[in-house]
Amino acid sequence: MKLSKKLLAGLAIIPAIALLAGCASGAGSDAAEKGTESNPVKIGVVGASDPYWETYKEAAEKEGIFVDIVDFGEYTQPNPALTEGEIDLNQFQHIVYLAQYNESAGEDLTPVGSTAIYPLGLYSTKVKSVDDIKKGDTVAIPNDESNLARSLLVLQSAGLVELKDGGSIFSTVDDIDASKSKVQVTTLEASLTPTSLPDVAAAIINNDFVEPAGLKASDAIAQDDPSDPNALPYVNIFAAKAEDADNETYKKLVSIYQDTQSVIDGVVEKSGGTAVPVKTPVADLVKSLAKVQKDVAAQG
């Protein structure tokens, strides 16, 4: 959210969506029949090639639930697909991202389970330490609202920028106090921040793009703290349509994810050891979503 609008390149998503659109009858309308071999639960993710998803599918099948992992090329796609019933669940975002989607789209997607918190890291191919970044250097950050604000908070914690009023999950580049900041900030589509490294002093890179960029999570020269109580809005979640919030099959799929050690090990390994698995009560997730969404509406 890995808390926290996450984007992966090179995936052929349009044909997959077209096929799904042709056969979808809506996740809510036939939810009771979901999970059979002929009617598997479709879960939208960004990065379906990650090995732990195959482990997860096998674990679910052992419990009698068949799952299809539907791959999406960027973060903007899984929520609309869930809204339209092309998939039944998605797992790619944190609460802040979902709140912003719901508010902007007028939808009511809801968390049905937690997965992990992924610290957001600052990387560089030019310097070994934040202290080596010079005044006036440029740092690139993702341009989607939720990750942009979180990135600015990381930069502030690292002493690279100062945000007016201390910053928040709604901070934008307009909130940077340039006279008190060390660096200039440029915003890019999240999948492009890794490719910007040759041209900038450092870049905030979402976890999904760290490994494809030839980096390791341990290469980060700064990151946020997932143990901070204020990190709840950045817990990554399984999301469903509101009408499916109490679907027992979907609840079981969340439990399988959380309780299968080989899945958790795969998630942590894929994140380079940075993912922090969590079992946050769904009620707390829903409460956090309502608060953040209210704040998003107030910002509008």
Residue pairs with C-beta under 8 A, 6 or more apart in sequence:
1 92
1 93
1 94
1 95
1 96
1 97
1 118
1 146
1 147
1 234
1 235
1 236
2 94
2 116
2 117
2 118
2 119
2 120
2 206
2 207
2 208
2 236
2 271
2 275
3 94
3 95
3 96
3 117
3 118
3 150
3 226
3 231
3 232
3 233
3 234
3 235
3 236
4 93
4 94
4 95
4 96
4 97
4 118
4 120
4 146
4 147
4 150
4 233
4 234
4 235
4 236
5 75
5 76
5 93
5 97
5 100
5 101
5 142
5 144
5 145
5 146
5 147
5 190
6 46
6 75
6 92
6 93
6 94
6 97
6 147
6 190
6 206
6 207
6 208
7 46
7 73
7 74
7 75
7 76
7 142
7 189
7 190
7 191
7 206
7 208
7 209
8 46
8 47
8 72
8 73
8 74
8 191
8 208
8 209
8 212
9 73
9 191
9 212
10 73
11 71
11 72
11 73
12 73
13 71
13 72
13 73
13 77
16 70
16 71
17 77
17 81
17 86
20 42
20 70
20 81
20 86
20 87
21 84
21 86
24 84
24 85
24 86
25 85
26 85
27 34
27 42
27 82
27 85
27 87
27 88
27 89
27 240
27 241
27 244
28 85
28 241
28 243
28 244
29 85
30 39
31 88
31 243
31 244
31 247
31 249
31 250
33 39
34 40
34 41
34 88
34 247
34 249
35 41
35 64
35 65
35 66
35 67
35 249
36 66
37 66
39 66
40 66
40 67
40 68
41 65
41 66
41 67
41 68
41 88
41 89
41 249
41 250
41 253
42 67
42 68
42 70
42 86
42 87
42 88
42 89
43 67
43 68
43 69
43 70
43 87
43 88
43 89
43 90
43 91
43 238
43 253
44 70
44 72
44 77
44 78
44 81
44 82
44 86
44 87
44 89
44 90
44 91
44 92
45 53
45 69
45 70
45 71
45 72
45 78
45 90
45 91
45 92
46 71
46 72
46 73
46 74
46 75
46 78
46 92
46 208
47 71
47 92
47 208
48 69
48 70
48 71
49 71
50 266
50 270
51 266
51 270
52 262
52 263
52 265
52 266
52 267
52 269
52 270
53 69
55 260
55 262
55 263
55 266
56 67
56 69
56 256
56 257
56 260
56 263
57 67
57 69
59 256
59 260
59 262
59 263
60 66
60 67
60 253
60 256
61 67
63 252
63 256
65 249
65 252
65 253
65 256
67 253
70 81
70 86
70 87
72 78
72 81
72 92
74 190
74 191
75 92
75 93
75 97
75 144
75 190
78 87
78 90
78 92
78 93
79 90
79 93
79 98
79 101
79 105
79 107
79 109
79 239
80 105
81 87
81 90
82 88
82 89
82 90
82 109
82 239
82 240
82 241
83 105
83 107
83 109
83 241
85 241
88 240
88 244
88 250
89 112
89 238
89 239
89 240
89 250
89 253
90 238
90 239
91 115
91 236
91 237
91 238
91 239
91 257
92 236
93 101
93 236
93 237
93 239
94 117
94 146
94 233
94 234
94 235
94 236
94 237
95 111
95 232
95 233
95 234
95 235
95 237
95 285
95 288
95 289
95 292
96 146
96 149
96 150
96 169
96 233
96 234
96 292
97 144
97 146
97 147
98 109
98 111
98 237
98 239
98 289
99 233
99 289
99 292
99 293
99 295
99 296
100 145
100 146
100 296
101 107
101 109
102 108
102 109
102 289
102 293
103 293
103 296
103 297
103 300
108 241
108 242
109 239
109 240
109 241
109 242
110 239
110 240
110 241
110 242
110 245
110 286
110 289
111 237
111 238
111 239
111 282
111 285
111 286
111 289
112 237
112 238
112 239
112 240
112 244
112 245
112 247
112 250
112 251
112 254
112 282
113 237
113 238
113 251
113 254
113 255
113 257
113 258
113 282
113 285
114 235
114 236
114 237
114 238
114 258
114 278
114 279
114 280
114 282
114 285
115 235
115 236
115 237
115 238
115 257
115 258
115 267
115 277
115 278
116 235
116 236
116 267
116 271
116 275
116 276
116 277
116 278
117 226
117 231
117 234
117 235
117 236
117 275
117 276
117 278
118 207
118 226
118 234
118 236
118 271
118 274
118 275
118 276
119 217
119 220
119 223
119 224
119 225
119 226
119 274
119 276
120 147
120 150
120 151
120 154
120 204
120 206
120 207
120 223
120 224
121 154
121 204
121 205
121 207
121 210
121 217
121 219
121 220
121 221
121 222
121 223
121 274
122 130
122 139
122 154
122 155
122 158
122 202
122 203
122 204
122 205
122 220
122 221
122 222
122 223
123 194
123 197
123 202
123 203
123 204
123 205
123 210
123 213
123 215
123 219
123 220
123 221
124 133
124 197
124 201
124 202
124 203
124 221
125 197
125 198
126 197
126 201
126 202
127 133
127 201
127 202
127 221
128 221
129 221
130 158
130 159
130 160
130 202
130 221
130 222
133 139
133 160
133 182
133 183
133 201
133 202
134 201
135 182
135 183
136 183
136 184
137 182
137 183
137 184
137 200
137 201
137 202
138 183
138 184
138 185
138 186
138 199
138 200
138 201
139 155
139 160
139 183
139 184
139 185
139 186
139 200
139 201
139 202
139 203
139 204
140 185
140 186
140 187
140 188
140 193
140 196
140 200
140 202
140 203
140 204
141 147
141 148
141 151
141 152
141 155
141 185
141 186
141 187
141 188
141 193
141 203
141 204
142 148
142 151
142 187
142 188
142 189
142 190
142 193
142 204
142 206
143 187
143 188
143 189
143 190
144 189
144 190
145 170
145 172
146 169
147 190
147 204
147 206
148 171
148 172
148 173
148 187
149 167
149 168
149 169
149 170
149 171
149 172
150 169
150 224
150 234
151 204
152 161
152 163
152 167
152 171
152 172
152 173
152 175
152 176
152 185
153 163
153 167
153 169
153 171
153 224
154 204
154 222
154 223
154 224
155 161
155 183
155 185
155 204
155 222
156 162
156 163
156 167
157 222
157 224
158 221
158 222
159 182
160 181
160 182
160 183
161 176
161 177
161 181
161 182
161 183
161 185
162 176
162 177
162 180
162 181
163 171
163 175
163 176
163 177
164 175
164 176
164 177
165 175
167 175
169 233
169 292
169 295
170 295
170 296
170 299
173 185
173 187
176 185
183 201
186 196
186 200
188 196
190 206
190 209
191 209
193 203
193 204
193 205
193 206
193 209
194 203
194 205
194 209
194 210
194 212
194 213
194 215
195 213
196 203
197 203
197 213
202 221
205 213
205 215
207 217
207 271
207 274
207 275
210 216
210 217
210 219
210 272
211 270
211 272
216 272
217 271
217 272
217 273
217 274
218 272
218 273
223 274
224 231
224 234
225 231
226 234
226 276
227 276
232 280
232 284
232 288
233 288
233 292
235 278
235 280
235 285
235 288
237 285
238 250
238 253
238 254
238 257
240 247
240 250
244 250
256 263
257 263
258 264
258 277
258 279
264 277
267 275
267 277
268 274
268 275
268 277
